[in-house]
Amino acid sequence: MIDKVFLRKAVARFDIVIFLALGIAIFAVLMAETLPIVIAALIALLLLMLVTVATSLHMLTWKNATLFLWTIMVAHRALSPRVESVEVGSLVWNPYIIAEVSVTIAIFSVTLLLFFLWLTHFRTIRMATSLKLLWAYVLVASFSLLYSPSPLYTGFWLLRLVSVALLLTMYFSAATLADAEQFAHITLLAMLPYLMLPWLAFIQGKILPGSRVMGFWLHPGQASMIGYAVGAAYLVRWLLSARRLKTIMLALLGFGSAFIAAGKIGAVSMLVVLALIFAGTWRRWFSTRRMAGVLFVGLGLALLASRGVGLLSHLQYYQQLAFATLKARFLLWDAAISRWLESPLVGMGFASTRVIKLPARDIEWITTHAHNSFLESLIEVGLLGSLSLFTAIGVVICKLFRLGLSIFRVESTGPIAAAWGVLLLSSVADLVFGGILQPPTYLFIGLLISLDVLCKRTPPTAGH
């Protein structure tokens, strides 16, 4: 007989379960010499089967099942390769695409099943303001199937987007403050693959002085944004929590990974957020333990810099190139605005820039996204879809401003606000939440809804 009490206790320890599941998945994928994404897909499918069986046997509550399913979806995407074989109007079917499609269909099917089971039990839907606006964005994105340059490709990513909205709706419909905090914490932990891969490349000597982490698995900009977001989150958590060793090690893991990945936009965003954190919590820094923790992180980054790799080394090389990619971005944004004005109301179609390349004027740079989440959203879903998404972001920004710098002294909200702030600033000059669902997108949207719920229940005077 299955010991249900033991299983309930096991699944209640989400931190341990998530770390074990991700560790096994990462180890299996990284050890594979051929078709690693297929192995990642098989692991994801096995975990999906486990969630389905456990839910049907009533070993998992609907809320816990939703959280596990969300984690599988986020972690699988973080283990997926960044290279995609896509042609205009069609898909090039290869093992990687087949694996991605299989996992997407499986996640969507289990999500629908859970949603119908949830409706039979609760029959009511309560949504935060930002979540309602997110659903408006999803509806416009779905409508774009009618005029998308590649309906099959658009539909593939829409399944993921609808799954995200359904999971968020289920989980946060009855979420408490503790649930919202746990959701954000697990979402940060699900980025573990993006935190480990730069370190792995560094240990294997695959990063040369002045270079960045490049290759099949990792985009350096995304890796650095995620690393700095996670590092900032656990830095605030360390300032507020008694569990100092675990949190400071996670902060070092995030900052170190981002430093190795050498993303410039993430670094600038992180520095701005760190300045706000210090302004809101500066009295807490002047203690022996906290100064020692800061020194520990600083020495770790200095050691990495001394090896001639990482952000500082890459900046020296970038300066020799006269900041070419920064200048190219302005030209690219000009081209993006022109593309948006071709269909300003409804856009060109969800995920359209992945199949219709975006050429920047006067330079030889043809890219699959606008390197700006706001412009990317406008190109894809126009004003109708973008206004709802931008308003959802604006709602949370207004709530954060109402709390002021005291937000970083609120234990449940401060770490999430720090991570979300890094991602929001990064989105101005890179792809974070706009368009196709990448790892930063899951992180950004998950933290957005968590912050909306937490700020609504956190009084402005908290932390004073």
Buried (B, 14 or more C-beta within 10 A) or exposed (E): EEEEEEBBEEBEEBEEBBEEBBEEBBEBBBEEEEBBBBBBBBBBBEBBEBBBEBBEEEBBBBBBBBBBBBBBBBBBBBBBBEEBEBEEEEBEEEEBBBBBBBBBEBBBBBBEBBBEBBEEEEEEEEBBBBBBBBBBBBBBBBBBBEBBBBBEBBBBBBBBBBBBBBBBBBBBBBBEBEBBBBBBBBBBBBBBBBBBBBBBBBEEEBBEEBBBBBEEBBBBBBBBBBBBBBBBBBBBBBBBBEEBEEBBBBBBBBBBBBBBBBBBBBBBBBEEBBEBBEEBBEEBEEEEEBEEBBEEBEEBBEEBBEEEBBBBBBBEBBEEEEEEEEEBBEBBBEBBBEBBEEBBEBBBBBBBBBBBEBBBEEBEBEBBBBBBBBBBBBBBBBBBBBBBBBBBBEBBBEBBEEBEBBBBBBBBBBBBBBBBBBBBBBBBBBBBBBBBBBBBBBBBBBBBBBBBBBBBEBEEEBBE
